[in-house]
Amino acid sequence: MPTGIVGEFLDLKAETDADVLAMQCGDFYEFFADDAELVADELDLSISQKSSHGSSYPMAGVPLSELTPYVNALVERGYRVAVADQYETDSGDHAREIVRVVTPGTVLETSDDDARYLAAVVREEGARSAAGGAGDAADAGGPYGVAFADVTTGRFLATTVDDGGDLRAELYRFDPAEVLPGPAVRNDDGLLGAVREDLSGRVTAFDPEAFAPGRAEHAVREQFGRETTDSVGLDSELAVRAAGAVLSYVEETGAGVLASMTRLTAYGADDRVDVDATTQRNLEITETMRGDADGTLFDTVDHTVTAAGGRLLREWLTRPRRDRGTLADRLDAVEALSSAALARDRVREVLDDAYDLERLASRTTSGSAGARELLSVRDTLALLPALADAIEGSPLADSPAAAVFDRVDRERAAALRAELDEALAEDPPKAKTGGGLLKRGYDDELDELIERHESVKSWLDGLAEREKRRHGLSHVTVDRNKTDGYYIQVGKSVADQVPEGYREIKTLKNSKRFVTDELSEKEREVLRLEEARGELEYELFEALRERVAERAELLQDAGRAVAELDALASLATHAARRDWTRPELTEERRLDVEAGRHPVVEGTTDFVPNDLRLDPDREFLIVTGPNMSGKSTYMRQAALIQLLAQAGSFVPARAAEVGLVDGIYTRVGALDELAQGRSTFMVEMQELSNILHSATEDSLVILDEVGRGTATYDGISIAWAATEYLHNEVRARTLFATHYHELTTLADHLPRVANVHVAVDERDGEVTFLRTVRDGPTNRSYGVHVADLAGVPDPVVSRADEVLDRLREEKAIEARGGSRGGDGTSASDGPPGDTQQVVFDLSSGSFSEGEEPSSDAAEATDAGSSDPRPNRDGTAPESSSGGAGAVAEAAAAAERDRLDPETRAVIEELSDVDVAETAPVELLSRVQEWQERLE
């Protein structure tokens, strides 16, 4: 067993469950053994060897002052890093103890301006969970208690959500860097798998006792006050348990920021709009479908000039509100700021010099803030009078913007600023213990020490000149280093002329170093004074920092006011630049937009505005039109206008009347998730299932194609049934884009369904997408034209046109040969280039060998074929009793006879299904079962 430094390191490592230990050894933090190899690989550090008890151990280290960036780099990679500091024992020896465990959710010094949340999730023991899939929301084992804390700002929130779908939406929305699962959640592999799938943060197992009701409630009351849970409306034991676990974890890791957590905010479903993870991705609110930040809604409207303002604006967009009072205040403020351009520019100019007070407050309470951080506090507080002048002497004086600023206690802020200004040196060093942090005149005892120290330093600075004059020496210098201390250095050419009191301590190539008794005494005196000055100054600085920490709530109030003004000014700036309009928030169930635009796309292209009307008589729009014509953009802009209005923003339109919704749900094209064993169609069905379960009559639903991932009749049947269910049962405001033109007939039979289409101008065979939405359905998709635009080879496009013409005329289609197989023969064993005698019969829907139909047979097919569209119940239409229909039925019967029993059984079951009478969820389940059996 190793002893000494390595043994102490390994003993400390065994005490913690951290992944890595950094142990102070003098002026360095060292890593040994496996930890040294890990940090060397991750951080490109050099490895040396340390011998201990006859063995050699890998060793890597970083200087004391440079530990933070290395620790942060490890934490960003998901590691938990324990830090052991060195201290002197009573016997004068050195020992170490772990003082801090830095984790992804408790790192304080981050270069990222985004919020950095630590989360805890609690569920009752024994509750079932099916949160692993969006389609399981009805059986998701809730409720769940959730708490979120940002240790860098002291922000603390807690709530209860009903089910796994809501839980995943909240976790996606806050994107915590670290999640602490309670005991019941930790034992649920399905839920933990879903959390890991949605998030990039770390899932950390924590002491189950921290989630116990009694201990958690005690932690919450001790931190926020005994009556806090009642006063803020946090009446859920689950939420309290989650909050208590977060507090215990922050305390155990030694972050030292509990004092910055001054407010517990309870938030609930009644005030927020449900925007689940799928919808946030589909609408590209903060991240595009490709995972980029550029080109998102947030990137488009973000003109903030402070880090805190950017964080708050992101929160408004990802957590829109339903509280009319809050939204009205924001809209009033944006209106005032957008119309008062000079005042707005002055406010933004002042804010541009502001530092992040919320994070600075957290740094002061943790004891990690240095003199430069306190100067940042001082300089930001000094901006408050200028902000007051910019607001009070302008049209903003009577707006909610002024009310935001009024929440700050400016008298206390001014007093704190004055105290910091009186104490802090203007250009303090980074080191906290070397002196130079405080101004002269701040403390009499410190001033006396500084004067004595400067007097001795002055004597030392003049020593070289005095020695030259006294002894006639040349090339004399006086200097100091860690090895020799203070010394007199004399050139070798005159070294034999030094006086008798000089004692030689070192010979160099061209000089010699000496000391004298007087110099040694002055050295001891200056070292005593430096130590005394450093200790007293740091003691005074710590007391000053503690007084600032005691006013953390004041700093947070000022920081939040700065953030809110910045976010409001950002929205106003964008509204003024893009000619956005104030939405009218109405009590009615409607979304009425005149000349609406997509907030992101309008900045990248010449945009064609479009109207939109959803109201109680027209709640469900079936949107048809060609690919690439703008259907998806039209529907997404509707959802984004709704979201912007409920974030308190102006919207891209000439006018907009917006009824508030409780949720925005979207389903757009999906990618295969093969790693999770889910195909495109399965993902599509799970997203549809989540919408059918979650949406209410007060929701907005966006469906961009449903059922396209399976066979045509299956897809039409599912889309048809989903439309009926949304219209009849859910009654949500809905936009449904589809290429199944059969669905447009539903507008003739369902009272609140209407058709709209994206117009196309077709002249002389040329097609132009007008990107204008008009009432009524379209009857073509122009897919072949889109293929041509995409650069598909001309022979393919020409052949597609021929096939499309025959389909429109309901004629049989011949399959042409011409490609050779691997043995040199054509694919169908005929001569290359010959037309093969294989035809696709429209009535049977299958290929069959034989002669090309005669003209008489073709005419019979034209006369006797039925409409190829499915019946209303989703089943295939019956064939005519004679002509080609009878032939088709016989061919179909023969084809069925050749099928294996299992396939025939599936077909028979499918034929017996009454789509109109089958619940959507049951229908989806049976479709999935049939697909699995057919595979």
Secondary structure, 3 states (H helix, E strand, C coil): CCCHHHHHHHHHHHHCCCCEEEEEECCEEEEEHHHHHHHHHHHCCCCEEEEECCEEEEEEEEEHHHHHHHHHHHHHCCCCEEEEEEEECCCCCEEEEEEEEECCCCCCCCCCCCCCEEEEEEECCCCCCCCCCHHHHHHCCCCEEEEEEECCCCEEEEEEECCHHHHHHHHHHHCCCEEEECHHHHCCHHHHHHHHHHCCCEECCCCHHHHCHHHHHHHHHHHHCCCHHHHCCCCCHHHHHHHHHHHHHHHHCCCCCHHHCCCCEECCHHHECEECHHHHHHCCCCCCCCCCCCCCHHHHHCCCCCHHHHHHHHHHHHCCECCHHHHHHHHHHHHHHHHCHHHHHHHHHHHCCCCCHHHHHHHHHHCCCCHHHHHHHHHHHCCHHHHHHHHHCCHHHHCHHHHHHHCCCHHHHHHHHHHHHHHECCCCCCCCCCCCCECCCCCHHHHHHHHHHHHHHHHHHHHHHHHHHHHCCCCEEEEEECCCEEEEEEEHHHHHHCCCCCEEEEECCCEEEEECHHHHHHHHHHHHHHHHHHHHHHHHHHHHHHHHHHCHHHHHHHHHHHHHHHHHHHHHHHHHHHCCECCEEECCCCEEEEEECCCCHHHCCCCCCEEEEEECCECEEEEECCCCCCHHHHHHHHHHHHHHHCCCCCECCCEEEEECCCEEEEECCCCCEHHHCECHHHHHHHHHHHHHHHCCCCEEEEEECCCCCCCHHHHHHHHHHHHHHHHHHHCCEEEEECCCHHHHHHHHCCCCEEEEEEEEEEECCEEEEEEEEEECCCCCCCHHHHHHHCCCCHHHHHHHHHHHHHHHCCCCEEEECCCECCCCCECCCCCCCCEEEEEEECCCCEEEECCCCCHHHHHHHHHHCCCCCCCCCCCCCCCCCCCHHHHHHHHHHHHHHCCCHHHHHHHHHHHHCCHHHCCHHHHHHHHHHHHHHHC
